[in-house]
């Protein structure tokens, strides 16, 4: 049997904090207004000379330190991000060099806030095919680089972070229980950043260097579609919701997570999210939330976690996973 196991995790957030009170000095908003509408209290912001590849390297070093892992034998690097250092070369190629991983393929994966789950699915597929044995998957974004800090509807949401995991071949265990993937490109104009093209679906886009989001339309789409897809994943894997120890949705907004939990009948108390102190970090929210759960002693080996990412595209992805990490030998880097 060719089984697949997630063996280690690491994460990183920049040192600089941007609190709601800081934002009060920048745009017309208040701490109370932000907390009431998003649940976010603060977020981390990369330095002007700190980019996505830097966040990745720090997250991987945290993983290596905690689990005493070597990565020289990694044979594929997958970086899920919407904020690469450059259009090309890829972030994965940059960190392959910086981490001295000599014999690895390297690809960036673009699936916005669902990117980490797509990365896990890709890693699982590569290992189950028999073609790869050890894959490094990183969910990362430096959204502060593309956030308009004069737009109070978006600047209150976003932060920067990276989360990394090792996915390895295991002849005794198969921890990937089931998945669900989907996309609805008819809503592509609701979250975007313009580039070579300035139109999508016949809609003229705002030509700006910043991220643009129609939060109301995204909210409606997510609440209408994501709970249904979660139920399909559970049915496909013949898993009851009672068997799920932790639900880990994309940490976009607490007011979005709450109706998802209500619709699927899952208690918010058994839901992990990273937005309170770190905001919406796009592809990093799910691994960051999982790692916070591990750091806080909530998530343990043997637990079943249901991850579900959703974002620009409109793309979405779910993964039901059994936690079976190697033993940590060192304390994690403080966040």
C-alpha positions as CSV (number, residue, x, y, z in Angstrom):
1,X,0.0,0.0,0.0
2,X,1.2,3.5,-0.8
3,X,-0.2,5.6,2.1
4,X,0.2,9.3,2.7
5,X,0.7,11.1,6.0
6,X,1.2,14.7,7.0
7,X,4.2,14.4,9.4
8,X,5.1,18.0,10.5
9,X,3.9,21.6,10.5
10,X,5.4,25.0,10.9
11,X,4.2,28.6,10.6
12,X,5.4,32.1,10.6
13,X,3.9,35.6,10.9
14,X,5.8,38.9,10.6
15,X,6.7,40.8,13.8
16,X,4.8,44.1,13.0
17,X,1.2,44.2,14.4
18,X,-1.5,46.3,12.8
19,X,-4.3,46.7,15.4
20,X,-7.8,47.9,14.9
21,X,-6.7,51.0,16.9
22,X,-4.0,51.6,14.4
23,X,-6.5,51.5,11.6
24,X,-8.7,54.1,13.4
25,X,-5.8,56.5,12.6
26,X,-5.7,55.5,9.0
27,X,-9.3,55.3,7.8
28,X,-12.8,56.1,9.0
29,X,-13.5,53.1,11.2
30,X,-13.5,52.0,14.9
31,X,-12.3,49.0,16.8
32,X,-15.9,48.1,17.7
33,X,-17.1,48.4,14.1
34,X,-14.3,46.0,12.9
35,X,-14.8,43.5,15.7
36,X,-18.5,43.4,15.3
37,X,-18.4,42.8,11.5
38,X,-15.3,40.6,11.2
39,X,-14.1,39.3,14.6
40,X,-10.6,40.5,13.8
41,X,-8.6,42.4,16.4
42,X,-5.2,42.7,14.8
43,X,-3.1,41.4,11.9
44,X,0.6,41.0,11.1
45,X,2.3,43.1,8.3
46,X,5.5,42.2,6.5
47,X,8.3,44.7,6.4
48,X,8.9,46.6,3.2
49,X,11.9,44.3,2.5
50,X,10.1,41.1,3.5
51,X,8.3,39.1,0.8
52,X,6.3,35.9,0.3
53,X,9.5,33.8,-0.1
54,X,10.8,35.1,3.2
55,X,7.7,34.1,5.0
56,X,7.9,30.6,3.4
57,X,11.5,30.1,4.5
58,X,10.7,31.1,8.1
59,X,7.7,28.8,8.3
60,X,9.8,25.8,7.0
61,X,12.6,26.5,9.4
62,X,10.0,26.5,12.2
63,X,8.8,23.1,11.0
64,X,12.3,21.7,10.8
65,X,13.2,23.0,14.3
66,X,10.1,21.6,16.0
67,X,10.1,18.1,14.4
68,X,13.9,17.7,13.8
69,X,13.2,17.3,10.1
70,X,15.6,17.3,7.2
71,X,14.3,18.5,3.9
72,X,17.2,17.8,1.6
73,X,15.3,14.7,0.3
74,X,12.1,16.6,-0.5
75,X,11.3,15.8,-4.1
76,X,8.5,18.4,-4.8
77,X,7.8,21.9,-3.4
78,X,4.3,23.3,-3.8
79,X,3.7,26.9,-2.8
80,X,0.1,28.1,-2.8
81,X,0.0,31.9,-3.0
82,X,-1.7,34.9,-4.7
83,X,1.2,37.2,-3.8
84,X,4.4,35.8,-5.3
85,X,7.5,37.9,-5.1
86,X,7.5,38.1,-9.0
87,X,5.1,36.9,-11.7
88,X,8.0,34.7,-12.5
89,X,10.3,33.1,-11.3
90,X,8.1,31.1,-8.9
91,X,8.3,31.4,-5.1
92,X,8.9,27.7,-5.0
93,X,12.0,28.0,-7.1
94,X,13.3,30.8,-4.9
95,X,12.9,28.8,-1.7
96,X,14.3,25.7,-3.3
97,X,17.5,27.5,-3.7
98,X,17.5,29.3,-0.3
99,X,16.7,26.0,1.6
100,X,19.3,24.1,-0.5
101,X,16.8,21.4,-1.7
102,X,18.7,20.3,-4.7
103,X,16.6,17.4,-6.1
104,X,13.1,18.8,-6.1
105,X,10.6,19.9,-8.5
106,X,9.1,23.3,-7.7
107,X,5.7,24.8,-8.6
108,X,3.5,27.7,-7.5
109,X,-0.2,26.9,-7.3
110,X,-2.8,29.7,-7.8
111,X,-6.1,28.9,-6.0
112,X,-6.4,32.0,-3.8
113,X,-7.8,31.2,-0.3
114,X,-8.4,27.6,-1.2
115,X,-4.7,27.2,-2.3
116,X,-3.4,25.3,0.7
117,X,-6.1,22.6,0.4
118,X,-5.4,22.3,-3.3
119,X,-1.8,22.0,-2.5
120,X,-2.5,19.1,0.0
121,X,-4.6,17.4,-2.6
122,X,-1.9,17.7,-5.2
123,X,0.8,16.4,-2.8
124,X,-1.5,13.5,-1.9
125,X,-2.0,12.6,-5.6
126,X,1.7,12.8,-6.4
127,X,2.6,10.4,-3.5
128,X,-0.3,8.0,-4.1
129,X,0.8,7.8,-7.8
130,X,4.1,6.4,-6.6
131,X,6.1,9.1,-8.4
132,X,7.0,11.2,-5.2
133,X,7.8,10.4,-1.6
134,X,8.2,13.7,0.2
135,X,6.4,16.9,-0.7
136,X,6.7,20.3,1.0
137,X,3.4,22.2,0.9
138,X,3.2,25.9,1.9
139,X,0.2,28.1,2.1
140,X,1.4,31.7,2.1
141,X,0.3,35.3,1.3
142,X,1.7,38.8,1.9
143,X,-1.6,40.5,1.2
144,X,-0.5,43.8,2.8
145,X,1.6,44.3,-0.4
146,X,-1.7,44.5,-2.5
147,X,-4.0,46.1,0.0
148,X,-5.4,49.6,-0.4
149,X,-5.1,51.2,3.0
150,X,-7.5,54.0,2.0
151,X,-10.3,51.5,1.5
152,X,-11.9,50.6,4.8
153,X,-13.9,47.7,3.4
154,X,-10.8,45.7,2.6
155,X,-7.8,47.1,4.6
156,X,-9.4,45.9,7.9
157,X,-9.4,42.3,6.7
158,X,-6.0,41.3,5.5
159,X,-2.7,40.2,7.0
160,X,0.5,38.3,6.1
161,X,1.5,34.8,7.2
162,X,2.8,31.4,6.0
163,X,2.1,27.8,7.0
164,X,4.1,24.8,5.9
165,X,3.6,21.0,6.1
166,X,5.5,17.9,5.0
167,X,3.5,15.3,3.2
168,X,5.3,11.9,3.1
169,X,4.9,8.4,1.8
170,X,3.8,6.0,4.6
171,X,3.4,2.3,3.9
172,X,1.3,1.7,7.1
173,X,-1.0,4.7,7.2
174,X,-3.4,6.6,4.8
175,X,-4.5,9.8,6.6
176,X,-6.2,11.5,3.6
177,X,-9.8,10.4,4.0
178,X,-11.6,12.3,1.3
179,X,-11.8,15.6,-0.6
180,X,-14.2,17.8,-2.6
181,X,-13.1,20.3,-5.2
182,X,-15.0,22.9,-7.1
183,X,-15.1,26.3,-8.9
184,X,-17.6,28.8,-10.2
185,X,-15.9,31.1,-12.7
186,X,-19.1,33.0,-13.3
187,X,-18.2,34.9,-10.1
188,X,-14.6,35.7,-11.0
189,X,-15.3,39.4,-11.1
190,X,-16.1,39.5,-7.3
191,X,-12.5,39.1,-6.1
192,X,-9.6,40.1,-8.3
193,X,-6.4,42.0,-9.0
194,X,-6.0,43.2,-12.5
195,X,-3.0,42.2,-14.7
196,X,-2.7,41.7,-18.4
197,X,-6.5,41.7,-18.9
198,X,-8.8,44.4,-17.5
199,X,-12.1,42.5,-18.1
200,X,-13.6,39.2,-16.9
201,X,-16.9,37.7,-17.9
202,X,-17.5,40.8,-19.9
203,X,-17.2,43.0,-16.8
204,X,-14.8,46.0,-16.9
205,X,-12.6,45.7,-13.8
206,X,-11.1,48.5,-11.7
207,X,-7.6,48.9,-13.1
208,X,-5.6,49.1,-9.9
209,X,-2.5,47.5,-8.3
210,X,-4.6,46.5,-5.3
211,X,-6.9,43.7,-4.5
212,X,-10.6,44.4,-5.2
213,X,-13.4,42.5,-3.5
214,X,-17.2,42.7,-3.6
215,X,-17.7,41.3,-0.1
216,X,-21.4,41.2,-0.2
217,X,-21.5,39.0,-3.3
218,X,-18.7,36.7,-2.0
219,X,-20.6,36.3,1.3
220,X,-23.8,35.3,-0.5
221,X,-22.0,32.8,-2.7
222,X,-20.1,31.2,0.2
223,X,-23.1,30.8,2.4
224,X,-25.1,29.4,-0.4
225,X,-22.5,26.9,-1.8
226,X,-19.9,25.9,0.8
227,X,-22.2,24.2,3.3
228,X,-23.7,22.1,0.5
229,X,-20.2,21.1,-0.7
230,X,-19.2,20.1,2.9
231,X,-22.2,17.8,3.2
232,X,-21.3,16.2,-0.2
233,X,-17.7,15.6,1.1
234,X,-19.1,13.9,4.3
235,X,-21.5,11.8,2.3
236,X,-18.9,10.7,-0.2
237,X,-16.6,9.6,2.7
238,X,-19.5,8.1,4.7
239,X,-18.4,10.3,7.6
240,X,-20.9,11.8,10.1
241,X,-20.3,15.3,11.4
242,X,-20.1,13.9,14.9
243,X,-16.9,12.0,13.8
244,X,-15.2,15.3,12.9
245,X,-13.2,16.6,15.8
246,X,-12.3,20.0,14.3
247,X,-13.7,22.1,11.4
248,X,-11.1,24.4,9.9
249,X,-12.6,26.8,7.3
250,X,-10.8,29.6,5.6
251,X,-10.5,32.4,8.1
252,X,-12.0,35.1,6.0
253,X,-14.4,36.6,8.5
254,X,-15.9,35.3,11.7
255,X,-19.3,36.5,10.5
256,X,-18.9,34.3,7.5
257,X,-17.8,31.2,9.5
258,X,-20.7,31.4,11.8
259,X,-23.5,30.9,9.2
260,X,-21.5,28.0,7.6
261,X,-21.3,26.3,11.0
262,X,-25.0,26.9,11.6
263,X,-26.0,25.5,8.2
264,X,-23.9,22.3,8.6
265,X,-24.8,21.9,12.3
266,X,-21.3,22.1,13.6
267,X,-20.6,24.0,16.9
268,X,-18.4,27.1,16.6
269,X,-16.6,25.8,19.7
270,X,-15.2,22.9,17.7
271,X,-14.1,25.2,14.8
272,X,-10.5,26.5,14.4
273,X,-9.7,29.9,12.9
274,X,-6.7,32.2,12.8
275,X,-8.4,35.6,12.1
276,X,-8.6,37.1,15.6
277,X,-5.0,38.0,15.9
278,X,-3.8,37.5,12.3
279,X,-6.7,38.6,10.0
280,X,-7.4,37.0,6.6
281,X,-4.1,35.7,5.4
282,X,-5.6,33.9,2.3
283,X,-3.8,30.7,1.5
284,X,-2.1,30.7,5.0
285,X,-5.3,30.8,7.1
286,X,-6.0,27.1,7.2
287,X,-2.5,25.8,8.1
288,X,-2.1,28.7,10.5
289,X,-5.4,27.8,12.3
290,X,-4.4,24.1,12.4
291,X,-1.0,25.0,13.9
292,X,-2.6,27.3,16.4
293,X,-4.8,24.4,17.5
294,X,-1.7,22.2,17.9
295,X,0.3,24.9,19.7
296,X,-2.7,25.4,22.1
297,X,-3.0,21.6,22.8
298,X,-6.5,21.4,21.2
299,X,-5.6,19.2,18.2
300,X,-4.0,15.8,18.9
301,X,-3.0,12.8,16.9
302,X,-6.0,10.7,16.0
303,X,-8.2,13.7,15.5
304,X,-10.2,14.1,12.3
305,X,-10.1,17.6,10.8
306,X,-12.2,18.9,8.0
307,X,-10.6,21.8,6.1
308,X,-12.5,23.9,3.7
309,X,-11.0,26.8,1.7
310,X,-12.8,29.2,-0.6
311,X,-11.9,32.3,-2.5
312,X,-11.3,34.2,-5.7
313,X,-12.2,32.2,-8.7
314,X,-14.7,31.5,-7.2
315,X,-12.8,28.3,-6.2
316,X,-13.2,26.0,-3.3
317,X,-11.7,22.9,-1.8
318,X,-12.2,20.6,1.1
319,X,-10.1,17.9,2.7
320,X,-10.9,15.4,5.5
321,X,-7.7,14.4,7.2
322,X,-6.6,12.3,10.1
323,X,-3.9,14.0,12.2
324,X,-0.9,11.8,12.7
325,X,2.1,14.0,13.0
326,X,5.6,13.0,14.2
327,X,6.5,13.9,17.7
328,X,7.7,17.4,18.3
329,X,11.2,17.6,19.8
330,X,11.4,21.4,20.2
331,X,9.0,24.1,21.1
332,X,7.6,26.1,18.2
333,X,8.8,29.6,17.3
334,X,6.4,32.0,19.2
335,X,3.9,33.8,17.0
